[in-house]
Amino acid sequence: MPVFRKDPCGIICVFVTYAAVFYADYVVTRWIILTSFYDSLWGSFHLVVFNIIIGFLSAAHMRAVLSDPGIVPLPQSRIDFSDYHAKERSEEGEGNWTICNRCEAYRPPRAHHCRICNRCIRRMDHHCPWINNCVGEWNQKYFMQFLIYVGLLSGYAASLVVYSWTTTDCPYCPTDLLVKQSRVLHSVILMLESLLFGMFVLAIMIDQLSAVFSDETAIEHVKRLGRHRSRKPRMTLLSEICGRGPIFMWFLPCHNGPRGFEPSSNYHV
């Protein structure tokens, strides 16, 4: 079932994300391809490839936004935890089920409560306003794909802007002063946007890969829950997040069985 949070900050961030993507598409199409690559097969090539990346980016982002990140189901009947509250913290650790005082429910190992979603999330890494959702066990793959495609789109847009600035043969470039100033202004804004988003997602992607390879989520790192660095091979750790199928499937925004769980699976306490 699709999940969408009614968080104002998250909704604004989602809107800003798509506004930036579609603005980049407008500038590349209107002020770069139709001028520097007009009447050229390279123009058609760049237009198709650029929009294919936007398609994959949008699909991965919407999957990250609407997918269940791993919400722990609430018990069907109220449970009395009065005898367990006192010893909850002493029993918390790797491999142990714990009790969430806010949800008043048992939660599996490595699940944590999100104060924005107001639910416990399996293997929660963090709550990301850019997807208006938690990054958890069942949607981390889509979040990482989103970061990859934003990085590719930023680098592609920046390279096209640089080419349009450095090319000397541009018979279709505008000669009217106001139109020429508009082209320069849009190109500068797109370059700044590409550099800003590119560096931002690169930093987050490095952090995500570090968390995957150490088998330790951001919350576990901050809370210092005493997890030891995993000795599993890196490809094994990646397959637990991205799926156990062919590697090329890791880059497609479709379900590929991450960690062997199905998002529709349920369990009862």
C-alpha positions, 0 to 999 in steps of 0.5 A, a space after each residue: 500500500 502506498 505511503 505518503 506523509 503529511 509532513 509540511 517540510 517533506 512535502 515542500 522538499 519533494 516539490 523543490 526536488 521536482 521543480 529543480 529537475 524540471 527546470 534543468 530539463 527546460 534549460 537543457 532543452 530550450 537554451 542548450 540543445 536548441 542552440 548549441 546542438 540545433 539540427 544535429 543528431 547529437 542534439 537528439 541524442 542528448 535530449 533522449 539520454 537526459 530525459 531517460 535519466 530524468 525518468 529513472 530518477 523520477 521512478 526511483 524517487 517516487 518508489 522511495 517516497 511511496 514505498 513502505 520503508 519497513 513499518 513494524 505492524 502494531 499489535 492487534 490487541 493492546 499489550 500490557 508492558 508494565 513489567 517490561 519497561 524497567 528492563 527494556 534498556 538493559 535488554 536492548 542490543 543486537 539480535 534482541 526484540 525490544 519494546 517501543 514505549 511510543 508504539 506500545 509494541 514489540 519491535 524486531 532487532 535494529 528497528 527504531 522509532 521515527 518521531 515524524 512517521 510516528 511508527 517503528 521502522 525496520 533497520 531505520 537509517 534516518 528520516 529524509 525530508 527529500 523523499 518525505 519518508 524514512 530510509 529503511 529496510 525496504 526502500 533504501 535501494 530506491 533512495 540510493 538509486 535516487 542519489 545516483 541518478 541525481 548525481 548523473 543528471 547534475 554531472 550531465 547538465 554541468 557538462 552540457 553547460 560547459 560545452 555550450 560556453 566553450 563551443 566556438 561554432 554556434 550559428 543558432 545561438 541568439 544574437 539579440 542582447 536580451 535573449 542572449 542575457 537570458 541564455 547566460 542567466 539560465 545557464 549560470 543558474 543551472 550550473 550552480 544548481 548542478 554543482 550544489 545538488 551534485 556535491 550534496 548527493 555525493 556526500 550523502 551517497 558516500 555516507 550511505 555506502 559507508 553505512 552499508 559496508 559497515 553494516 551499521 545504520 546512521 541511528 546505530 552509529 549515533 546511538 553507539 549501540 555496540 554493533 561490530 563492523 561486519 566481516 561480510 564481503 562488500 558485494 554481499 552487503 550490497 546485495 542485501 540492500 539492492 537484491 540478490 538478482 543480477 547486478 544490473 537490476 540494482 540500478 532499476 527502480 523495481 523490487 528485487 527482494 532486498 534482504 529476502 523480505 517482501 514489503 507486503 509480508 506481515 507478522 503478528 505479535 
